[in-house]
Amino acid sequence: MSNFDSDGSPENEWNDRGDLAWNEFDWERYLREQDEAIHRYLRFYEAARHSSDRIDVVAEKMGWGEDDWSDDQGMDVAPRESEETSFTDDDVYTLHKNPIFIATKAIALGLRRDWETLASDGTLVPQALAVSFLASLQSSEEPATHAIHALDFGDYAMAVSLFKRALGALNGSLALLNSDEALLRESLVAWRAEAQPRLFDLREIWLRVIAECRDELDRPVDDEN
C-alpha cells in the first residue's frame, strides 16, 4: 500500500478519454462489477482473519502488487487517434477501483452487516448503543471516502486531514465497544472480540496512507521531475 502517487487532475481522468459514451446500463454494469470487487475482498478478508498480516495477504489475493496500491492506476486510458476501439471496464478508472477504497468499504461492510445482525435483537444490544455504534461507523467511513477522493486529485494535505477525522470517529467506535454498557453484556463482549481486529485493520490501512501522504508532502519539489 506504499505507492499511491497521483496526478489526479481532471485532464488525466476525464478529458483524455476520447469518445467514451456509456449509457446508464453501461455504468450500472460497471458499478455492479466494482461492488463485486468489494464483496470479493470481504470474502478473502474473512478467510484470512486469523492471519497476522491479513491486510497484505488479501491485497495479494486481489492481485494488487505494491505499485497497485495507487490511485493513478488505469488513468492512461485514451485511445490513439487512429483507433476507434470501444472502451472496456479495464480502460475506465473511477474511485471504485481504488484499492484503498475497496479495502475500506469491504471491512466497513463486514462490520456493519454483523452489527446489524446482532443489534436486530433488542435483548442483546440496547437501542441507544445500536444506533450510536452504526452512526460512529458511518462517521469514520464517510471522511475516509472523501480522503480517497483527495488522493485521486493529488491533494495529500487534505487527505491527511480527512483520514485524521476518520480515525477520530473510529476511536469513538472503539470507545463504544469498551464502554461499561457493552462490557456488561456477554453477547457484546463476544462480538467486540471479533470486531476489534477489523477496526484496527481499518486504522492500520489509513495510517499507512497518511504516512505516505506525509512523505509526499515532505519530498522536495525538485524530486518530482
Phi and psi in degrees as a GROMACS rama.xvg file:
@    title "Ramachandran Plot"
@    xaxis  label "Phi"
@    yaxis  label "Psi"
@TYPE xy
-91.2892  -13.457  SER-2
-119.778  108.755  ASN-3
-138.529  35.8453  PHE-4
-58.2238  141.471  ASP-5
-143.301  135.271  SER-6
-103.125  89.2054  ASP-7
-90.3523  27.0445  GLY-8
-66.492  148.953  SER-9
-56.674  -30.5025  PRO-10
-60.4821  -40.6129  GLU-11
-70.6788  -36.5883  ASN-12
-83.488  -36.9993  GLU-13
-122.108  -47.1842  TRP-14
-64.8655  -23.833  ASN-15
-90.2592  11.6008  ASP-16
-88.8798  3.79481  ARG-17
62.2904  -132.492  GLY-18
-96.2988  50.3335  ASP-19
-71.7434  113.064  LEU-20
-133.261  75.7781  ALA-21
-91.7956  143.487  TRP-22
-93.3179  -175.334  ASN-23
-61.8404  -35.9006  GLU-24
-63.9697  -42.9796  PHE-25
-60.6656  -45.6429  ASP-26
-68.8102  -35.7654  TRP-27
-64.3135  -41.9585  GLU-28
-62.9504  -43.8291  ARG-29
-60.2146  -46.9264  TYR-30
-65.4375  -35.5682  LEU-31
-65.0839  -37.6318  ARG-32
-66.5935  -36.5815  GLU-33
-70.7463  -34.5856  GLN-34
-61.2653  -38.6982  ASP-35
-64.9573  -33.1774  GLU-36
-62.0364  -37.7271  ALA-37
-64.1077  -44.8762  ILE-38
-68.6252  -34.1325  HIS-39
-65.3014  -43.9024  ARG-40
-57.7272  -45.0674  TYR-41
-63.2563  -38.6416  LEU-42
-63.319  -44.9688  ARG-43
-62.6629  -41.4515  PHE-44
-64.3657  -45.6039  TYR-45
-66.423  -33.4623  GLU-46
-69.1295  -28.0708  ALA-47
-102.394  15.4823  ALA-48
-62.0297  -22.3183  ARG-49
-90.9843  -0.89023  HIS-50
-87.0865  134.354  SER-51
-68.3402  -26.3158  SER-52
-110.311  39.8777  ASP-53
-60.2656  -32.1609  ARG-54
-59.5378  -46.2248  ILE-55
-75.5079  -33.2405  ASP-56
-61.2879  -46.0861  VAL-57
-67.8905  -39.2567  VAL-58
-58.3516  -39.5893  ALA-59
-67.0193  -41.9505  GLU-60
-64.7884  -29.687  LYS-61
-77.0253  -7.12536  MET-62
83.152  21.5891  GLY-63
-96.1262  113.728  TRP-64
-78.9832  178.639  GLY-65
-58.6398  -39.4729  GLU-66
-74.2939  -14.9432  ASP-67
-81.6018  -12.4589  ASP-68
-77.2932  59.5802  TRP-69
-134.858  137.549  SER-70
-88.1145  3.91413  ASP-71
-107.762  11.9831  ASP-72
-68.0473  142.114  GLN-73
72.641  10.6189  GLY-74
-75.6187  -33.2675  MET-75
-82.8217  81.2423  ASP-76
-118.226  6.02795  VAL-77
-75.1657  132.089  ALA-78
-72.842  157.358  PRO-79
-64.954  154.473  ARG-80
-59.8695  -29.2098  GLU-81
-81.7434  -6.8836  SER-82
-97.2496  148.351  GLU-83
-128.52  36.0636  GLU-84
-77.995  137.938  THR-85
-70.1918  149.405  SER-86
-73.0357  144.451  PHE-87
-111.288  172.523  THR-88
-59.0089  -35.7428  ASP-89
-67.4003  -20.7295  ASP-90
-79.9555  -18.9781  ASP-91
-105.125  123.293  VAL-92
-104.088  129.488  TYR-93
-134.4  171.788  THR-94
-51.1827  -33.2246  LEU-95
-64.1241  -16.6608  HIS-96
-94.4008  -6.19293  LYS-97
-68.2841  123.991  ASN-98
-57.2394  -35.3015  PRO-99
-65.8993  -39.8301  ILE-100
-62.4916  -46.9327  PHE-101
-62.259  -46.9743  ILE-102
-62.3006  -44.9903  ALA-103
-61.682  -49.2085  THR-104
-63.9641  -39.4112  LYS-105
-67.1025  -48.1109  ALA-106
-66.0608  -40.4433  ILE-107
-64.3021  -38.7391  ALA-108
-62.0476  -44.6429  LEU-109
-61.3147  -43.2234  GLY-110
-62.0505  -48.6159  LEU-111
-64.0865  -42.8704  ARG-112
-63.1024  -44.856  ARG-113
-68.5169  -37.3793  ASP-114
-66.2599  -41.4263  TRP-115
-62.3439  -37.337  GLU-116
-64.4069  -45.3838  THR-117
-67.1632  -46.6442  LEU-118
-74.32  -10.593  ALA-119
-66.4014  -18.8445  SER-120
-97.4352  105.589  ASP-121
-63.5305  -16.9059  GLY-122
-79.2535  -16.0597  THR-123
-96.8459  -34.4491  LEU-124
-132.801  123.508  VAL-125
-59.0779  143.759  PRO-126
-56.8577  -43.5778  GLN-127
-61.7159  -42.3648  ALA-128
-69.157  -38.3032  LEU-129
-58.8025  -45.8452  ALA-130
-70.0964  -42.6984  VAL-131
-63.2227  -40.2312  SER-132
-69.9838  -41.3117  PHE-133
-61.7736  -42.3823  LEU-134
-63.9746  -37.262  ALA-135
-66.3681  -41.4467  SER-136
-60.4874  -44.5599  LEU-137
-62.7227  -36.6139  GLN-138
-70.3462  -18.6593  SER-139
-92.8304  -37.7113  SER-140
-68.6447  -38.487  GLU-141
-64.0939  -52.3774  GLU-142
-65.3734  -30.0926  PRO-143
-63.3953  -40.2651  ALA-144
-64.1776  -42.5073  THR-145
-63.9884  -34.8632  HIS-146
-63.6543  -39.137  ALA-147
-68.4045  -35.4538  ILE-148
-57.3129  -45.0603  HIS-149
-61.2261  -38.2043  ALA-150
-59.6661  -42.3451  LEU-151
-63.5678  -25.3195  ASP-152
-98.9911  8.25265  PHE-153
70.5709  18.4048  GLY-154
-96.5472  83.9152  ASP-155
-70.2212  -33.2864  TYR-156
-65.6636  -43.8235  ALA-157
-64.3749  -39.3647  MET-158
-59.6289  -43.456  ALA-159
-60.3839  -46.4437  VAL-160
-61.0429  -41.8192  SER-161
-70.824  -40.245  LEU-162
-64.0347  -33.9696  PHE-163
-65.1492  -37.1056  LYS-164
-64.0429  -41.8466  ARG-165
-61.5387  -41.4432  ALA-166
-65.7349  -37.1661  LEU-167
-61.606  -43.1047  GLY-168
-67.9129  -36.23  ALA-169
-63.2995  -39.3444  LEU-170
-61.1596  -34.0121  ASN-171
-64.7635  -37.81  GLY-172
-63.7607  -43.4616  SER-173
-63.9626  -38.1537  LEU-174
-63.7754  -38.0612  ALA-175
-63.8351  -39.9179  LEU-176
-71.9032  -20.9281  LEU-177
-97.6727  4.54552  ASN-178
-71.4418  157.818  SER-179
-58.0374  -37.9506  ASP-180
-61.044  -38.389  GLU-181
-77.3277  -41.3909  ALA-182
-71.6933  -16.3123  LEU-183
-85.0732  -5.086  LEU-184
-111.706  122.42  ARG-185
-59.571  -40.5812  GLU-186
-63.5145  -37.1979  SER-187
-75.0238  -34.0113  LEU-188
-62.8604  -41.7065  VAL-189
-65.8367  -42.4963  ALA-190
-68.0233  -37.295  TRP-191
-58.4654  -40.5063  ARG-192
-62.0728  -32.3666  ALA-193
-81.046  -32.1851  GLU-194
-82.8581  -35.4665  ALA-195
-56.5798  -45.1739  GLN-196
-59.3903  -34.6026  PRO-197
-70.597  -39.1753  ARG-198
-64.5582  -40.2775  LEU-199
-66.7749  -32.5816  PHE-200
-67.3737  -40.4132  ASP-201
-59.0674  -45.4776  LEU-202
-60.6628  -42.6323  ARG-203
-62.023  -44.0498  GLU-204
-60.3385  -48.6801  ILE-205
-67.1473  -36.7842  TRP-206
-66.639  -37.2557  LEU-207
-61.102  -44.1749  ARG-208
-67.0934  -41.0843  VAL-209
-57.709  -44.0071  ILE-210
-60.6303  -41.9676  ALA-211
-68.5476  -36.9234  GLU-212
-61.2321  -43.9024  CYS-213
-66.5671  -34.3905  ARG-214
-61.6242  -41.2736  ASP-215
-64.831  -42.0347  GLU-216
-67.9023  -30.3795  LEU-217
-85.8894  -11.429  ASP-218
-72.1336  132.069  ARG-219
-57.068  145.527  PRO-220
-59.4718  -34.2024  VAL-221
-61.4489  -24.5896  ASP-222
-73.3075  -13.4222  ASP-223
-76.1558  -16.8962  GLU-224
